[in-house]
Amino acid sequence: MYDQIINDLRTAYDGSAHKRDQTEKSAWKLEARQDFLDLLRQEGKQTLLEIGAGPGHDGRFFQDNGLTVTCADLSPEMVNLCRAKGLEAHVMDFLNLDFPDAHFDAVYALNCLLHVPKPDLPAVLQSIRRVLKPGGLFFMAVYGGIEHEGIWEKDYHKPKRFFANYLDEQIQAIVAEIFKLERFTAVDNNNEAGLHSQILIMRRT
Ligand SMILES: C[S@@+](CC[C@H](N)C(=O)[O-])C[C@H]1O[C@@H](n2cnc3c(N)ncnc32)[C@H](O)[C@@H]1O
């Protein structure tokens, strides 16, 4: 199931990469990444891996603010857009991160882990944990607040994308098995399907 889902996601995101590159980011995303940058600076963190980096807007923001950034994404078109912005970027599935153990001070994952089938999420979180240094910080944002798993029928991407969504208490319990959860924020963004954004700041202990 995992392989079929990521093959379809790769096709969907290759096809929407240029459109996404031209889309402005909403205010809550700008605020959340600034808050995370402030935290990284307070703690003197220097190296950051962005997974599901998309066209590289956030990677470029962190790099422009002095961090050493590495981007990874499933979609070759997205990776090309990252490289065009002067970012080091790799075509890579976040389930199989090809980096040494304890390599990064921080990992940033905005709206990408919502594509992981529910049975595979613990293994993906372990893959992220492995590449983080002890004490390293992990930013994750996903849409949730409802329970859902499957193809999003109203999706405009081709093929339609797979999503997994959790209630607030469910996603907090899952990540707390693997990381120390330091902060949870739910952001209401007036989503018609009843979804809100869930922002989780975690630490590898
Ligand atoms: C909704 S986009 C978000 C992109 C970017 N983080 C942003 O917020 O603009 C989700 C991204 O996750 C990537 N992605 C999905 N599944 C992935 C996987 N298994 N491994 C790596 N990247 C993945 C997609 O290719 C896509 O670029």
The ligand as an ORCA input file, in Angstrom:
! r2SCAN-3c Opt
* xyz 0 1
  C       1.567     19.706      0.627
  S       3.205     19.613     -0.007
  C       4.066     20.648      1.176
  C       5.355     21.191      0.627
  C       6.070     22.165      1.561
  N       6.440     21.550      2.819
  C       5.200     23.368      1.811
  O       4.562     23.456      2.856
  O       5.114     24.197      0.893
  C       3.741     17.980      0.509
  C       5.137     17.616      0.006
  O       5.526     16.385      0.622
  C       6.178     15.575     -0.329
  N       6.062     14.181      0.103
  C       4.940     13.433      0.199
  N       5.230     12.193      0.607
  C       6.569     12.151      0.786
  C       7.490     11.128      1.193
  N       7.075      9.885      1.485
  N       8.805     11.437      1.283
  C       9.246     12.690      0.972
  N       8.424     13.689      0.559
  C       7.098     13.429      0.475
  C       5.461     15.895     -1.635
  O       6.211     15.558     -2.778
  C       5.208     17.390     -1.501
  O       6.256     18.152     -2.045
*
